């Protein structure tokens, strides 16, 4: 069951499979960027979660380092990188 919390929002199905149970991963992102999140050396703007076994998968392409801004979906840079 997909449910949003006060800290994350459901973005869709990632298209990747869970490495543990081979089910589709659901893609989540942060509802808002907090000071705590921005003060860390890096954070992941999006991540995959398996609804079947609960595995969480972080993707390097969504890693955002301190001082950088996350790549917006559909931007020119995003199209070049992915």
N, CA, C and O of each residue as an XYZ file, in Angstrom:
328
protein
N       0.838     -1.177      0.000
C       0.000      0.000      0.000
C       0.887      1.246      0.000
O       1.781      1.381      0.835
N       0.633      2.142     -0.931
C       1.421      3.365     -1.037
C       0.769      4.434     -0.173
O      -0.421      4.716     -0.309
N       1.557      5.024      0.714
C       1.015      6.110      1.519
C       2.054      7.207      1.643
O       3.242      6.939      1.821
N       1.599      8.431      1.548
C       2.474      9.582      1.730
C       2.554      9.900      3.213
O       1.596      9.697      3.960
N       3.691     10.394      3.621
C       3.833     10.835      5.004
C       3.981     12.341      4.984
O       3.889     12.968      3.929
N       4.211     12.920      6.148
C       4.398     14.365      6.200
C       5.786     14.761      5.692
O       6.062     15.952      5.550
N       6.669     13.792      5.415
C       8.027     14.097      4.965
C       8.309     13.668      3.532
O       9.278     14.139      2.938
N       7.499     12.794      2.963
C       7.773     12.298      1.618
C       6.503     12.310      0.773
O       5.387     12.391      1.286
N       6.710     12.226     -0.536
C       5.585     12.209     -1.461
C       5.844     11.144     -2.532
O       6.972     10.981     -2.998
N       4.799     10.432     -2.908
C       4.884      9.394     -3.930
C       4.982     10.058     -5.297
O       4.184     10.938     -5.620
N       5.973      9.632     -6.114
C       6.201     10.233     -7.422
C       5.854      9.315     -8.582
O       5.742      9.777     -9.718
N       5.684      8.039     -8.325
C       5.352      7.090     -9.386
C       6.168      5.819     -9.263
O       6.832      5.588     -8.252
N       6.114      4.997    -10.298
C       6.871      3.751    -10.330
C       8.205      4.030    -11.010
O       8.238      4.625    -12.087
N       9.301      3.607    -10.393
C      10.640      3.946    -10.891
C      11.016      3.185    -12.151
O      11.857      3.658    -12.916
N      10.433      2.042    -12.389
C      10.806      1.228    -13.540
C      11.897      0.217    -13.225
O      12.154     -0.690    -14.017
N      12.536      0.368    -12.078
C      13.561     -0.586    -11.646
C      12.914     -1.686    -10.816
O      11.819     -1.521    -10.278
N      13.607     -2.797    -10.726
C      13.133     -3.936     -9.925
C      13.897     -4.005     -8.615
O      15.064     -3.618     -8.546
N      13.242     -4.495     -7.584
C      13.871     -4.697     -6.286
C      14.935     -5.788     -6.411
O      14.660     -6.856     -6.960
N      16.159     -5.531     -5.903
C      17.195     -6.557     -5.988
C      16.930     -7.765     -5.086
O      17.565     -8.807     -5.249
N      16.000     -7.636     -4.138
C      15.710     -8.731     -3.208
C      14.566     -9.622     -3.666
O      14.654    -10.846     -3.569
N      13.474     -9.007     -4.172
C      12.295     -9.819     -4.502
C      11.797     -9.613     -5.934
O      10.780    -10.188     -6.318
N      12.497     -8.804     -6.724
C      12.207     -8.593     -8.146
C      10.843     -7.952     -8.416
O      10.286     -8.140     -9.498
N      10.301     -7.210     -7.469
C       9.059     -6.462     -7.678
C       9.395     -5.031     -8.094
O      10.525     -4.579     -7.904
N       8.431     -4.323     -8.655
C       8.645     -2.936     -9.046
C       8.899     -2.063     -7.823
O       8.302     -2.259     -6.765
N       9.808     -1.086     -7.994
C      10.083     -0.118     -6.936
C       9.249      1.131     -7.166
O       9.083      1.576     -8.302
N       8.730      1.690     -6.093
C       7.986      2.941     -6.153
C       8.949      4.087     -5.869
O       9.828      3.960     -5.016
N       8.793      5.184     -6.562
C       9.688      6.324     -6.436
C       9.081      7.356     -5.490
O       7.925      7.753     -5.636
N       9.890      7.782     -4.515
C       9.470      8.786     -3.544
C      10.447      9.950     -3.554
O      11.589      9.806     -3.991
N      10.003     11.093     -3.077
C      10.847     12.271     -2.933
C      10.458     13.033     -1.684
O       9.455     12.723     -1.041
N      11.256     14.030     -1.344
C      10.981     14.838     -0.160
C       9.844     15.813     -0.431
O       9.774     16.420     -1.500
N       8.959     15.957      0.544
C       7.878     16.924      0.413
C       8.439     18.342      0.482
O       7.997     19.229     -0.248
N       9.397     18.543      1.350
C      10.079     19.838      1.443
C      11.505     19.613      1.925
O      11.792     18.625      2.601
N      12.396     20.534      1.573
C      13.785     20.437      1.990
C      13.961     21.191      3.298
O      13.743     22.401      3.361
N      14.355     20.473      4.335
C      14.514     21.068      5.660
C      15.944     21.545      5.866
O      16.842     21.177      5.110
N      16.151     22.356      6.881
C      17.501     22.833      7.221
C      18.412     21.658      7.568
O      19.586     21.645      7.196
N      17.872     20.679      8.278
C      18.656     19.498      8.651
C      19.132     18.763      7.400
O      20.292     18.358      7.320
N      18.251     18.592      6.437
C      18.585     17.911      5.196
C      19.644     18.687      4.414
O      20.590     18.093      3.896
N      19.492     19.994      4.327
C      20.420     20.837      3.570
C      21.772     20.998      4.248
O      22.755     21.340      3.591
N      21.836     20.757      5.553
C      23.110     20.894      6.273
C      23.991     19.637      6.159
O      25.172     19.680      6.507
N      23.434     18.537      5.682
C      24.210     17.305      5.517
C      25.139     17.423      4.310
O      24.879     18.230      3.419
N      26.222     16.633      4.261
C      27.144     16.678      3.109
C      26.435     16.370      1.781
O      26.791     16.931      0.744
N      25.443     15.488      1.811
C      24.630     15.188      0.637
C      23.319     14.562      1.095
O      23.191     14.104      2.230
N      22.355     14.553      0.190
C      21.092     13.863      0.421
C      20.602     13.333     -0.925
O      21.118     13.721     -1.973
N      19.623     12.464     -0.895
C      19.037     11.928     -2.118
C      17.698     12.622     -2.336
O      16.827     12.588     -1.467
N      17.535     13.251     -3.499
C      16.293     13.969     -3.783
C      15.145     13.004     -4.055
O      13.983     13.344     -3.830
N      15.459     11.800     -4.540
C      14.464     10.760     -4.800
C      15.057      9.412     -4.427
O      16.276      9.249     -4.389
N      14.194      8.456     -4.155
C      14.649      7.101     -3.836
C      13.541      6.114     -4.171
O      12.371      6.484     -4.267
N      13.925      4.855     -4.349
C      12.967      3.796     -4.635
C      12.697      2.983     -3.388
O      13.581      2.791     -2.552
N      11.458      2.503     -3.268
C      11.087      1.656     -2.136
C      10.209      0.521     -2.637
O       9.266      0.728     -3.400
N      10.542     -0.672     -2.192
C       9.757     -1.850     -2.548
C       8.572     -1.971     -1.594
O       8.742     -1.996     -0.375
N       7.388     -2.045     -2.154
C       6.190     -2.183     -1.327
C       6.030     -3.612     -0.815
O       5.299     -3.855      0.145
N       6.714     -4.549     -1.457
C       6.608     -5.956     -1.078
C       7.488     -6.298      0.127
O       6.998     -6.832      1.122
N       8.798     -5.990      0.039
C       9.715     -6.388      1.115
C      10.250     -5.200      1.927
O      10.895     -5.398      2.957
N       9.986     -3.969      1.469
C      10.403     -2.792      2.226
C      11.804     -2.285      1.918
O      12.264     -1.330      2.543
N      12.495     -2.914      0.956
C      13.852     -2.491      0.597
C      13.839     -1.061      0.062
O      12.965     -0.694     -0.723
N      14.804     -0.266      0.487
C      14.957      1.102     -0.008
C      16.201      1.149     -0.889
O      17.273      0.699     -0.484
N      16.053      1.695     -2.093
C      17.125      1.777     -3.071
C      17.446      3.242     -3.348
O      16.584      3.993     -3.805
N      18.689      3.649     -3.073
C      19.133      5.014     -3.376
C      19.869      5.004     -4.704
O      20.627      4.078     -4.994
N      19.646      6.029     -5.509
C      20.248      6.132     -6.829
C      21.260      7.269     -6.845
O      20.974      8.371     -6.378
N      22.452      6.993     -7.391
C      23.494      8.020     -7.486
C      23.033      9.219     -8.307
O      23.433     10.349     -8.026
N      22.201      8.989     -9.312
C      21.763     10.094    -10.161
C      20.888     11.099     -9.412
O      20.708     12.224     -9.880
N      20.343     10.712     -8.261
C      19.532     11.629     -7.458
C      20.283     12.161     -6.239
O      19.681     12.801     -5.377
N      21.595     11.903     -6.156
C      22.393     12.391     -5.037
C      22.678     13.878     -5.243
O      23.144     14.288     -6.306
N      22.392     14.678     -4.216
C      22.606     16.126     -4.277
C      23.597     16.494     -3.181
O      23.358     16.223     -2.005
N      24.711     17.114     -3.569
C      25.722     17.511     -2.604
C      25.411     18.887     -2.026
O      24.714     19.692     -2.643
N      25.933     19.138     -0.849
C      25.713     20.402     -0.146
C      26.072     21.576     -1.065
O      27.144     21.592     -1.668
N      25.186     22.537     -1.163
C      25.417     23.712     -1.993
C      24.899     23.578     -3.414
O      24.799     24.579     -4.124
N      24.566     22.364     -3.852
C      24.000     22.156     -5.181
C      22.483     22.206     -5.093
O      21.907     22.051     -4.016
N      21.849     22.420     -6.221
C      20.395     22.325     -6.249
C      20.023     21.070     -7.022
O      20.724     20.694     -7.961
N      18.926     20.413     -6.641
C      18.545     19.195     -7.352
C      18.193     19.508     -8.796
O      17.688     20.591     -9.093
N      18.457     18.565     -9.700
C      18.136     18.732    -11.112
C      16.624     18.596    -11.282
O      16.019     17.622    -10.836
N      16.040     19.572    -11.923
C      14.596     19.563    -12.138
C      14.247     18.615    -13.284
O      14.969     18.538    -14.277
N      13.135     17.896    -13.137
C      12.669     16.998    -14.190
C      12.416     17.808    -15.455
O      11.795     18.870    -15.410
N      12.901     17.302    -16.572
C      12.651     17.939    -17.850
C      13.624     19.053    -18.209
O      13.508     19.632    -19.289
N      14.571     19.370    -17.345
C      15.534     20.429    -17.649
C      16.532     19.946    -18.692
O      16.677     18.741    -18.901
N      17.228     20.885    -19.353
C      18.217     20.525    -20.362
C      19.330     19.684    -19.757
O      19.763     18.701    -20.358
N      19.800     20.067    -18.562
C      20.864     19.327    -17.898
C      20.395     17.913    -17.563
O      21.149     16.953    -17.720
N      19.161     17.785    -17.106
C      18.630     16.479    -16.757
C      18.559     15.585    -17.997
O      18.841     14.391    -17.899
N      18.191     16.129    -19.154
C      18.131     15.335    -20.369
C      19.512     14.884    -20.805
O      19.661     13.778    -21.324
N      20.539     15.728    -20.603
C      21.903     15.375    -21.000
C      22.486     14.283    -20.104
O      23.201     13.402    -20.581
N      22.178     14.342    -18.800
C      22.768     13.394    -17.855
C      22.075     12.041    -17.867
O      22.735     11.016    -17.695
N      20.780     12.012    -18.061
C      20.047     10.761    -17.910
C      19.348     10.448    -19.199
O      18.665      9.429    -19.300
